[in-house]
Amino acid sequence: MKIIVPMAGMGKRMRPHTLTTPKPLIPVAGKPIVQRLVEGLATMCNEKITEVAYIVGRFGEEAEQNLKQIAENLGAKGSIYYQDEPLGTAHAIMCAQESISGPVIVAFADTLFYADFQIDSSKDGVIWVHQIPDPSAFGVVLTNQEGDIVDFIEKPKQFISDLAIIGIYFFNDGDYLKSELKYLLDNDIREGGEYQITTALKNMNLKGKKLSTGKVREWLDCGNKDATVYSNQRVLINSSNDSLVHPTASIENATILQPSFIGEKAIIRNSVIGPYASIGQGSVIDSSIIKNTIVQAHTKLNRLIVEDSMIGNYCEMHGKPENVSIGDYTRTI
């Protein structure tokens, strides 16, 4: 089994954080979003993951090595491909065409999920969906009584279905998927000016391929700051049985309200952390109250009350209560 991860988007809605860190590498409860995604998919597979292929922008050597390490931790090969133009989901996937063969999972790296089933590799394909109250901003599917998909509709203006496509797909024949995507690009078939995977899925349906739905019990979006802070909260709740405080962290006259994550060599002094806080590696929190907030690595916070916030790497903040979204290397003194 191979996992294809398109993740070349610029993450404009997550600025300023994505000015210095690719969105899928932003940590949620102490792990990068993409790592949580890939590890979650691996637990659903009956087959060994042999390769994880990432489609990226020009993220730099360090980010690419981190991505390869995530794959290697699963015993898989990590491959890097580039998408230099935002030409749609089908185009993004085809940037990794050399790796698309055999059974494949395609997973877009701005979403997290919780599900309770194993992938049935005997099916032609599985499209993961989630029931939502307002599906107008998403692609949706229509199904028959057997649960097979009969139609795909992109961003319906009128209610057609509340089963939104969450951006995770399984195909038992990667070569067939590749041929359908190639057909779109070769014949310049676009929707809304872009090459869309839903167009290829419609063509598969018309040719008799049976595509089924896979439902998740929880779908977490990481598209903007507020959504990512909420996702951090939900991941911490779902991880409440895990050890969330690193053994090298120093806790001095402080209270940790669980669930909260405290990273390697973090220092917490005279503070109240949590609930739903994530404090990154090497960060120092002194005389502060931090709640429902992501603090990334090597940041220093002193005499602060911070809630519902997201603070980047190597920041320094002192003495003013805030609800903030602050990028890397920011100082407020």
Contacts in CASP RR format, 6 or more apart in sequence:
PFRMAT RR
TARGET T0000
AUTHOR 0000-0000-0000
METHOD contacts of the structure
MODEL  1
MKIIVPMAGMGKRMRPHTLTTPKPLIPVAGKPIVQRLVEGLATMCNEKIT
EVAYIVGRFGEEAEQNLKQIAENLGAKGSIYYQDEPLGTAHAIMCAQESI
SGPVIVAFADTLFYADFQIDSSKDGVIWVHQIPDPSAFGVVLTNQEGDIV
DFIEKPKQFISDLAIIGIYFFNDGDYLKSELKYLLDNDIREGGEYQITTA
LKNMNLKGKKLSTGKVREWLDCGNKDATVYSNQRVLINSSNDSLVHPTAS
IENATILQPSFIGEKAIIRNSVIGPYASIGQGSVIDSSIIKNTIVQAHTK
LNRLIVEDSMIGNYCEMHGKPENVSIGDYTRTI
1 45 0 8 1.000
1 47 0 8 1.000
1 48 0 8 1.000
1 49 0 8 1.000
1 50 0 8 1.000
1 103 0 8 1.000
1 104 0 8 1.000
1 105 0 8 1.000
1 121 0 8 1.000
2 49 0 8 1.000
2 50 0 8 1.000
2 51 0 8 1.000
2 52 0 8 1.000
2 53 0 8 1.000
2 99 0 8 1.000
2 100 0 8 1.000
2 101 0 8 1.000
2 102 0 8 1.000
2 103 0 8 1.000
2 104 0 8 1.000
2 105 0 8 1.000
3 38 0 8 1.000
3 41 0 8 1.000
3 42 0 8 1.000
3 49 0 8 1.000
3 51 0 8 1.000
3 52 0 8 1.000
3 53 0 8 1.000
3 76 0 8 1.000
3 104 0 8 1.000
3 105 0 8 1.000
3 106 0 8 1.000
3 107 0 8 1.000
4 53 0 8 1.000
4 55 0 8 1.000
4 93 0 8 1.000
4 96 0 8 1.000
4 99 0 8 1.000
4 100 0 8 1.000
4 104 0 8 1.000
4 105 0 8 1.000
4 106 0 8 1.000
4 107 0 8 1.000
5 24 0 8 1.000
5 34 0 8 1.000
5 37 0 8 1.000
5 38 0 8 1.000
5 52 0 8 1.000
5 53 0 8 1.000
5 54 0 8 1.000
5 55 0 8 1.000
5 106 0 8 1.000
5 107 0 8 1.000
5 108 0 8 1.000
5 109 0 8 1.000
6 55 0 8 1.000
6 83 0 8 1.000
6 89 0 8 1.000
6 92 0 8 1.000
6 93 0 8 1.000
6 95 0 8 1.000
6 96 0 8 1.000
6 106 0 8 1.000
6 108 0 8 1.000
6 109 0 8 1.000
7 22 0 8 1.000
7 23 0 8 1.000
7 24 0 8 1.000
7 34 0 8 1.000
7 54 0 8 1.000
7 55 0 8 1.000
7 56 0 8 1.000
7 108 0 8 1.000
7 109 0 8 1.000
7 110 0 8 1.000
8 55 0 8 1.000
8 56 0 8 1.000
8 57 0 8 1.000
8 82 0 8 1.000
8 83 0 8 1.000
8 86 0 8 1.000
8 92 0 8 1.000
8 95 0 8 1.000
9 23 0 8 1.000
9 57 0 8 1.000
9 83 0 8 1.000
9 86 0 8 1.000
10 18 0 8 1.000
10 86 0 8 1.000
11 18 0 8 1.000
11 23 0 8 1.000
11 223 0 8 1.000
12 18 0 8 1.000
13 223 0 8 1.000
13 224 0 8 1.000
14 23 0 8 1.000
14 26 0 8 1.000
14 222 0 8 1.000
14 223 0 8 1.000
14 224 0 8 1.000
14 225 0 8 1.000
14 228 0 8 1.000
16 325 0 8 1.000
16 326 0 8 1.000
16 327 0 8 1.000
16 328 0 8 1.000
17 23 0 8 1.000
17 26 0 8 1.000
17 225 0 8 1.000
17 310 0 8 1.000
17 312 0 8 1.000
17 325 0 8 1.000
17 327 0 8 1.000
17 328 0 8 1.000
18 26 0 8 1.000
19 327 0 8 1.000
19 328 0 8 1.000
20 313 0 8 1.000
20 327 0 8 1.000
20 328 0 8 1.000
20 329 0 8 1.000
21 313 0 8 1.000
21 328 0 8 1.000
22 56 0 8 1.000
22 57 0 8 1.000
22 59 0 8 1.000
22 63 0 8 1.000
23 33 0 8 1.000
23 109 0 8 1.000
23 110 0 8 1.000
23 222 0 8 1.000
23 223 0 8 1.000
24 32 0 8 1.000
24 33 0 8 1.000
24 34 0 8 1.000
24 37 0 8 1.000
24 109 0 8 1.000
24 110 0 8 1.000
25 32 0 8 1.000
25 33 0 8 1.000
25 34 0 8 1.000
25 59 0 8 1.000
25 63 0 8 1.000
25 66 0 8 1.000
25 67 0 8 1.000
26 32 0 8 1.000
26 33 0 8 1.000
26 222 0 8 1.000
26 228 0 8 1.000
26 296 0 8 1.000
27 33 0 8 1.000
27 278 0 8 1.000
27 280 0 8 1.000
27 294 0 8 1.000
27 296 0 8 1.000
28 36 0 8 1.000
28 112 0 8 1.000
28 222 0 8 1.000
28 228 0 8 1.000
28 231 0 8 1.000
28 232 0 8 1.000
28 235 0 8 1.000
28 278 0 8 1.000
28 294 0 8 1.000
29 36 0 8 1.000
29 232 0 8 1.000
29 235 0 8 1.000
29 236 0 8 1.000
29 239 0 8 1.000
29 244 0 8 1.000
29 261 0 8 1.000
29 278 0 8 1.000
30 261 0 8 1.000
30 263 0 8 1.000
30 278 0 8 1.000
30 280 0 8 1.000
32 66 0 8 1.000
32 70 0 8 1.000
33 109 0 8 1.000
33 110 0 8 1.000
33 112 0 8 1.000
33 222 0 8 1.000
33 228 0 8 1.000
34 54 0 8 1.000
34 67 0 8 1.000
34 70 0 8 1.000
34 109 0 8 1.000
35 70 0 8 1.000
36 112 0 8 1.000
36 235 0 8 1.000
37 107 0 8 1.000
37 109 0 8 1.000
37 111 0 8 1.000
37 112 0 8 1.000
38 52 0 8 1.000
38 70 0 8 1.000
38 71 0 8 1.000
38 74 0 8 1.000
38 107 0 8 1.000
39 74 0 8 1.000
40 113 0 8 1.000
41 49 0 8 1.000
41 105 0 8 1.000
41 107 0 8 1.000
41 168 0 8 1.000
42 49 0 8 1.000
42 74 0 8 1.000
44 115 0 8 1.000
44 117 0 8 1.000
44 118 0 8 1.000
44 119 0 8 1.000
45 105 0 8 1.000
45 118 0 8 1.000
45 119 0 8 1.000
46 118 0 8 1.000
46 119 0 8 1.000
46 121 0 8 1.000
47 103 0 8 1.000
47 121 0 8 1.000
48 75 0 8 1.000
48 76 0 8 1.000
49 71 0 8 1.000
49 74 0 8 1.000
49 75 0 8 1.000
49 76 0 8 1.000
50 76 0 8 1.000
50 77 0 8 1.000
51 71 0 8 1.000
51 76 0 8 1.000
51 77 0 8 1.000
51 78 0 8 1.000
51 79 0 8 1.000
51 99 0 8 1.000
52 67 0 8 1.000
52 70 0 8 1.000
52 71 0 8 1.000
52 74 0 8 1.000
52 76 0 8 1.000
52 77 0 8 1.000
52 78 0 8 1.000
52 79 0 8 1.000
53 78 0 8 1.000
53 79 0 8 1.000
53 80 0 8 1.000
53 81 0 8 1.000
53 96 0 8 1.000
53 99 0 8 1.000
53 100 0 8 1.000
54 64 0 8 1.000
54 67 0 8 1.000
54 78 0 8 1.000
54 79 0 8 1.000
54 80 0 8 1.000
54 81 0 8 1.000
54 96 0 8 1.000
55 81 0 8 1.000
55 82 0 8 1.000
55 83 0 8 1.000
55 92 0 8 1.000
55 93 0 8 1.000
55 95 0 8 1.000
55 96 0 8 1.000
56 63 0 8 1.000
56 64 0 8 1.000
56 67 0 8 1.000
56 80 0 8 1.000
56 81 0 8 1.000
56 82 0 8 1.000
56 83 0 8 1.000
57 82 0 8 1.000
57 83 0 8 1.000
57 84 0 8 1.000
58 82 0 8 1.000
58 84 0 8 1.000
64 80 0 8 1.000
67 78 0 8 1.000
67 80 0 8 1.000
68 78 0 8 1.000
68 80 0 8 1.000
71 77 0 8 1.000
71 78 0 8 1.000
71 79 0 8 1.000
72 78 0 8 1.000
79 96 0 8 1.000
79 98 0 8 1.000
79 99 0 8 1.000
81 95 0 8 1.000
81 96 0 8 1.000
81 98 0 8 1.000
81 99 0 8 1.000
82 95 0 8 1.000
83 91 0 8 1.000
83 92 0 8 1.000
83 95 0 8 1.000
85 91 0 8 1.000
86 194 0 8 1.000
87 194 0 8 1.000
87 195 0 8 1.000
88 194 0 8 1.000
88 195 0 8 1.000
88 196 0 8 1.000
89 108 0 8 1.000
89 194 0 8 1.000
89 195 0 8 1.000
89 196 0 8 1.000
89 197 0 8 1.000
89 198 0 8 1.000
90 181 0 8 1.000
90 184 0 8 1.000
90 185 0 8 1.000
90 194 0 8 1.000
90 195 0 8 1.000
90 196 0 8 1.000
90 197 0 8 1.000
90 199 0 8 1.000
90 200 0 8 1.000
91 185 0 8 1.000
91 194 0 8 1.000
91 195 0 8 1.000
93 100 0 8 1.000
93 106 0 8 1.000
93 177 0 8 1.000
93 181 0 8 1.000
93 197 0 8 1.000
94 100 0 8 1.000
94 178 0 8 1.000
94 181 0 8 1.000
94 182 0 8 1.000
94 185 0 8 1.000
94 195 0 8 1.000
97 178 0 8 1.000
97 181 0 8 1.000
97 182 0 8 1.000
100 174 0 8 1.000
100 175 0 8 1.000
100 177 0 8 1.000
100 178 0 8 1.000
101 174 0 8 1.000
101 175 0 8 1.000
101 178 0 8 1.000
102 172 0 8 1.000
102 173 0 8 1.000
102 174 0 8 1.000
102 175 0 8 1.000
103 121 0 8 1.000
103 170 0 8 1.000
103 171 0 8 1.000
103 172 0 8 1.000
103 173 0 8 1.000
103 174 0 8 1.000
104 170 0 8 1.000
104 171 0 8 1.000
104 174 0 8 1.000
104 177 0 8 1.000
105 119 0 8 1.000
105 168 0 8 1.000
105 169 0 8 1.000
105 170 0 8 1.000
105 171 0 8 1.000
106 167 0 8 1.000
106 168 0 8 1.000
106 169 0 8 1.000
106 170 0 8 1.000
106 171 0 8 1.000
106 177 0 8 1.000
106 197 0 8 1.000
107 167 0 8 1.000
107 168 0 8 1.000
107 169 0 8 1.000
108 167 0 8 1.000
108 168 0 8 1.000
110 221 0 8 1.000
110 222 0 8 1.000
110 223 0 8 1.000
111 166 0 8 1.000
111 167 0 8 1.000
111 168 0 8 1.000
111 219 0 8 1.000
111 220 0 8 1.000
111 221 0 8 1.000
111 222 0 8 1.000
112 219 0 8 1.000
112 220 0 8 1.000
112 222 0 8 1.000
112 231 0 8 1.000
112 235 0 8 1.000
113 128 0 8 1.000
113 130 0 8 1.000
113 166 0 8 1.000
113 168 0 8 1.000
113 216 0 8 1.000
113 218 0 8 1.000
113 219 0 8 1.000
113 220 0 8 1.000
114 216 0 8 1.000
114 217 0 8 1.000
114 218 0 8 1.000
114 238 0 8 1.000
115 128 0 8 1.000
115 214 0 8 1.000
115 215 0 8 1.000
115 216 0 8 1.000
115 217 0 8 1.000
116 217 0 8 1.000
117 214 0 8 1.000
119 126 0 8 1.000
119 170 0 8 1.000
120 126 0 8 1.000
120 212 0 8 1.000
121 170 0 8 1.000
121 172 0 8 1.000
122 172 0 8 1.000
123 170 0 8 1.000
123 172 0 8 1.000
123 210 0 8 1.000
123 211 0 8 1.000
123 212 0 8 1.000
124 171 0 8 1.000
124 172 0 8 1.000
124 173 0 8 1.000
124 204 0 8 1.000
124 209 0 8 1.000
124 210 0 8 1.000
124 211 0 8 1.000
125 169 0 8 1.000
125 170 0 8 1.000
125 171 0 8 1.000
125 172 0 8 1.000
125 209 0 8 1.000
125 210 0 8 1.000
125 211 0 8 1.000
125 212 0 8 1.000
126 169 0 8 1.000
126 170 0 8 1.000
126 211 0 8 1.000
126 212 0 8 1.000
126 213 0 8 1.000
126 214 0 8 1.000
127 141 0 8 1.000
127 149 0 8 1.000
127 165 0 8 1.000
127 168 0 8 1.000
127 169 0 8 1.000
127 201 0 8 1.000
127 211 0 8 1.000
127 212 0 8 1.000
127 213 0 8 1.000
127 214 0 8 1.000
128 165 0 8 1.000
128 166 0 8 1.000
128 167 0 8 1.000
128 168 0 8 1.000
128 169 0 8 1.000
128 213 0 8 1.000
128 214 0 8 1.000
128 215 0 8 1.000
128 216 0 8 1.000
129 140 0 8 1.000
129 141 0 8 1.000
129 163 0 8 1.000
129 164 0 8 1.000
129 165 0 8 1.000
129 166 0 8 1.000
129 213 0 8 1.000
129 214 0 8 1.000
129 215 0 8 1.000
129 216 0 8 1.000
130 163 0 8 1.000
130 164 0 8 1.000
130 166 0 8 1.000
130 215 0 8 1.000
130 216 0 8 1.000
130 219 0 8 1.000
131 162 0 8 1.000
131 163 0 8 1.000
131 164 0 8 1.000
131 215 0 8 1.000
132 138 0 8 1.000
132 162 0 8 1.000
132 164 0 8 1.000
132 219 0 8 1.000
133 162 0 8 1.000
135 156 0 8 1.000
135 159 0 8 1.000
135 161 0 8 1.000
135 162 0 8 1.000
135 163 0 8 1.000
135 164 0 8 1.000
136 155 0 8 1.000
136 156 0 8 1.000
136 157 0 8 1.000
137 155 0 8 1.000
138 155 0 8 1.000
138 164 0 8 1.000
138 165 0 8 1.000
139 152 0 8 1.000
139 153 0 8 1.000
139 154 0 8 1.000
139 155 0 8 1.000
139 156 0 8 1.000
139 164 0 8 1.000
139 165 0 8 1.000
139 198 0 8 1.000
140 152 0 8 1.000
140 153 0 8 1.000
140 156 0 8 1.000
140 160 0 8 1.000
140 161 0 8 1.000
140 162 0 8 1.000
140 163 0 8 1.000
140 164 0 8 1.000
140 165 0 8 1.000
141 149 0 8 1.000
141 151 0 8 1.000
141 152 0 8 1.000
141 153 0 8 1.000
141 161 0 8 1.000
141 163 0 8 1.000
141 165 0 8 1.000
141 213 0 8 1.000
142 149 0 8 1.000
142 150 0 8 1.000
142 151 0 8 1.000
142 152 0 8 1.000
142 153 0 8 1.000
142 160 0 8 1.000
142 161 0 8 1.000
142 163 0 8 1.000
143 149 0 8 1.000
143 150 0 8 1.000
143 161 0 8 1.000
143 163 0 8 1.000
143 213 0 8 1.000
144 150 0 8 1.000
147 212 0 8 1.000
147 213 0 8 1.000
148 210 0 8 1.000
148 211 0 8 1.000
148 212 0 8 1.000
149 201 0 8 1.000
149 205 0 8 1.000
149 211 0 8 1.000
149 212 0 8 1.000
149 213 0 8 1.000
150 205 0 8 1.000
151 202 0 8 1.000
151 205 0 8 1.000
152 165 0 8 1.000
152 198 0 8 1.000
152 201 0 8 1.000
152 202 0 8 1.000
152 205 0 8 1.000
153 160 0 8 1.000
153 161 0 8 1.000
154 191 0 8 1.000
154 196 0 8 1.000
154 198 0 8 1.000
163 213 0 8 1.000
165 198 0 8 1.000
166 216 0 8 1.000
166 219 0 8 1.000
169 197 0 8 1.000
171 177 0 8 1.000
176 204 0 8 1.000
176 209 0 8 1.000
177 200 0 8 1.000
180 200 0 8 1.000
180 203 0 8 1.000
180 204 0 8 1.000
181 195 0 8 1.000
181 197 0 8 1.000
181 200 0 8 1.000
183 189 0 8 1.000
183 200 0 8 1.000
183 203 0 8 1.000
184 190 0 8 1.000
184 195 0 8 1.000
184 196 0 8 1.000
184 199 0 8 1.000
184 200 0 8 1.000
185 195 0 8 1.000
189 195 0 8 1.000
189 199 0 8 1.000
190 196 0 8 1.000
191 198 0 8 1.000
191 199 0 8 1.000
201 211 0 8 1.000
204 211 0 8 1.000
205 211 0 8 1.000
218 234 0 8 1.000
218 238 0 8 1.000
220 227 0 8 1.000
220 230 0 8 1.000
220 231 0 8 1.000
220 234 0 8 1.000
220 235 0 8 1.000
221 227 0 8 1.000
221 231 0 8 1.000
222 228 0 8 1.000
222 231 0 8 1.000
225 310 0 8 1.000
225 325 0 8 1.000
226 308 0 8 1.000
228 294 0 8 1.000
228 310 0 8 1.000
229 292 0 8 1.000
229 293 0 8 1.000
229 294 0 8 1.000
229 308 0 8 1.000
229 309 0 8 1.000
229 310 0 8 1.000
232 276 0 8 1.000
232 278 0 8 1.000
232 294 0 8 1.000
233 276 0 8 1.000
233 292 0 8 1.000
236 244 0 8 1.000
236 259 0 8 1.000
236 260 0 8 1.000
236 261 0 8 1.000
236 275 0 8 1.000
236 276 0 8 1.000
236 278 0 8 1.000
237 259 0 8 1.000
237 276 0 8 1.000
239 259 0 8 1.000
239 261 0 8 1.000
240 258 0 8 1.000
240 259 0 8 1.000
244 258 0 8 1.000
244 259 0 8 1.000
244 260 0 8 1.000
244 261 0 8 1.000
244 262 0 8 1.000
245 251 0 8 1.000
245 256 0 8 1.000
245 260 0 8 1.000
245 261 0 8 1.000
245 262 0 8 1.000
245 263 0 8 1.000
246 262 0 8 1.000
246 263 0 8 1.000
246 264 0 8 1.000
246 265 0 8 1.000
246 266 0 8 1.000
248 264 0 8 1.000
248 265 0 8 1.000
249 262 0 8 1.000
249 263 0 8 1.000
249 264 0 8 1.000
249 265 0 8 1.000
249 266 0 8 1.000
249 267 0 8 1.000
249 268 0 8 1.000
250 265 0 8 1.000
250 266 0 8 1.000
250 267 0 8 1.000
250 268 0 8 1.000
250 269 0 8 1.000
251 262 0 8 1.000
251 268 0 8 1.000
252 267 0 8 1.000
252 268 0 8 1.000
252 269 0 8 1.000
252 270 0 8 1.000
253 269 0 8 1.000
253 270 0 8 1.000
254 268 0 8 1.000
254 269 0 8 1.000
254 270 0 8 1.000
254 271 0 8 1.000
254 272 0 8 1.000
254 273 0 8 1.000
254 285 0 8 1.000
255 271 0 8 1.000
255 272 0 8 1.000
255 273 0 8 1.000
256 262 0 8 1.000
256 268 0 8 1.000
256 273 0 8 1.000
256 274 0 8 1.000
257 272 0 8 1.000
257 273 0 8 1.000
257 274 0 8 1.000
257 275 0 8 1.000
257 291 0 8 1.000
258 274 0 8 1.000
258 275 0 8 1.000
259 275 0 8 1.000
259 276 0 8 1.000
260 273 0 8 1.000
260 274 0 8 1.000
260 275 0 8 1.000
260 276 0 8 1.000
260 277 0 8 1.000
260 278 0 8 1.000
260 279 0 8 1.000
261 277 0 8 1.000
261 278 0 8 1.000
261 279 0 8 1.000
261 280 0 8 1.000
262 268 0 8 1.000
262 273 0 8 1.000
262 279 0 8 1.000
262 280 0 8 1.000
263 279 0 8 1.000
263 280 0 8 1.000
263 281 0 8 1.000
263 282 0 8 1.000
263 283 0 8 1.000
264 280 0 8 1.000
264 281 0 8 1.000
264 282 0 8 1.000
265 281 0 8 1.000
265 282 0 8 1.000
266 279 0 8 1.000
266 280 0 8 1.000
266 281 0 8 1.000
266 282 0 8 1.000
266 283 0 8 1.000
266 284 0 8 1.000
266 285 0 8 1.000
267 282 0 8 1.000
267 283 0 8 1.000
267 284 0 8 1.000
267 285 0 8 1.000
267 286 0 8 1.000
268 279 0 8 1.000
268 285 0 8 1.000
269 284 0 8 1.000
269 285 0 8 1.000
269 286 0 8 1.000
269 287 0 8 1.000
270 286 0 8 1.000
270 287 0 8 1.000
271 285 0 8 1.000
271 286 0 8 1.000
271 287 0 8 1.000
271 288 0 8 1.000
271 289 0 8 1.000
271 290 0 8 1.000
272 288 0 8 1.000
272 289 0 8 1.000
272 290 0 8 1.000
272 291 0 8 1.000
273 279 0 8 1.000
273 285 0 8 1.000
273 290 0 8 1.000
274 290 0 8 1.000
274 291 0 8 1.000
274 292 0 8 1.000
275 291 0 8 1.000
275 292 0 8 1.000
276 291 0 8 1.000
276 292 0 8 1.000
276 293 0 8 1.000
277 290 0 8 1.000
277 291 0 8 1.000
277 292 0 8 1.000
277 293 0 8 1.000
277 294 0 8 1.000
277 295 0 8 1.000
278 293 0 8 1.000
278 294 0 8 1.000
278 295 0 8 1.000
279 285 0 8 1.000
279 290 0 8 1.000
279 295 0 8 1.000
280 295 0 8 1.000
280 296 0 8 1.000
280 297 0 8 1.000
280 299 0 8 1.000
281 297 0 8 1.000
281 298 0 8 1.000
282 297 0 8 1.000
282 298 0 8 1.000
283 295 0 8 1.000
283 296 0 8 1.000
283 297 0 8 1.000
283 298 0 8 1.000
283 299 0 8 1.000
283 300 0 8 1.000
283 301 0 8 1.000
284 299 0 8 1.000
284 300 0 8 1.000
284 301 0 8 1.000
285 295 0 8 1.000
285 301 0 8 1.000
286 300 0 8 1.000
286 301 0 8 1.000
286 302 0 8 1.000
286 303 0 8 1.000
287 302 0 8 1.000
287 303 0 8 1.000
288 301 0 8 1.000
288 302 0 8 1.000
288 303 0 8 1.000
288 304 0 8 1.000
288 305 0 8 1.000
288 306 0 8 1.000
289 304 0 8 1.000
289 305 0 8 1.000
289 306 0 8 1.000
289 307 0 8 1.000
290 301 0 8 1.000
290 304 0 8 1.000
290 306 0 8 1.000
290 307 0 8 1.000
291 306 0 8 1.000
291 307 0 8 1.000
291 308 0 8 1.000
292 307 0 8 1.000
292 308 0 8 1.000
292 309 0 8 1.000
293 306 0 8 1.000
293 307 0 8 1.000
293 308 0 8 1.000
293 309 0 8 1.000
293 310 0 8 1.000
293 311 0 8 1.000
294 309 0 8 1.000
294 310 0 8 1.000
294 311 0 8 1.000
295 301 0 8 1.000
295 311 0 8 1.000
295 312 0 8 1.000
296 311 0 8 1.000
296 312 0 8 1.000
296 313 0 8 1.000
296 315 0 8 1.000
296 328 0 8 1.000
297 313 0 8 1.000
297 314 0 8 1.000
298 313 0 8 1.000
298 314 0 8 1.000
299 311 0 8 1.000
299 312 0 8 1.000
299 313 0 8 1.000
299 314 0 8 1.000
299 315 0 8 1.000
299 316 0 8 1.000
299 317 0 8 1.000
300 315 0 8 1.000
300 316 0 8 1.000
300 317 0 8 1.000
301 311 0 8 1.000
301 315 0 8 1.000
301 316 0 8 1.000
301 317 0 8 1.000
301 318 0 8 1.000
302 317 0 8 1.000
302 318 0 8 1.000
302 319 0 8 1.000
303 318 0 8 1.000
303 319 0 8 1.000
304 317 0 8 1.000
304 318 0 8 1.000
304 319 0 8 1.000
304 320 0 8 1.000
304 321 0 8 1.000
304 322 0 8 1.000
305 321 0 8 1.000
305 322 0 8 1.000
306 317 0 8 1.000
306 321 0 8 1.000
306 322 0 8 1.000
306 323 0 8 1.000
306 324 0 8 1.000
307 323 0 8 1.000
308 323 0 8 1.000
309 322 0 8 1.000
309 323 0 8 1.000
309 324 0 8 1.000
309 325 0 8 1.000
309 326 0 8 1.000
310 324 0 8 1.000
310 325 0 8 1.000
310 326 0 8 1.000
311 317 0 8 1.000
311 324 0 8 1.000
311 326 0 8 1.000
311 327 0 8 1.000
312 326 0 8 1.000
312 327 0 8 1.000
312 328 0 8 1.000
312 330 0 8 1.000
313 327 0 8 1.000
313 328 0 8 1.000
313 329 0 8 1.000
314 328 0 8 1.000
314 329 0 8 1.000
315 326 0 8 1.000
315 327 0 8 1.000
315 328 0 8 1.000
315 329 0 8 1.000
315 330 0 8 1.000
315 331 0 8 1.000
316 330 0 8 1.000
316 331 0 8 1.000
316 332 0 8 1.000
316 333 0 8 1.000
317 326 0 8 1.000
317 330 0 8 1.000
317 331 0 8 1.000
317 332 0 8 1.000
317 333 0 8 1.000
318 332 0 8 1.000
318 333 0 8 1.000
320 332 0 8 1.000
326 332 0 8 1.000
END
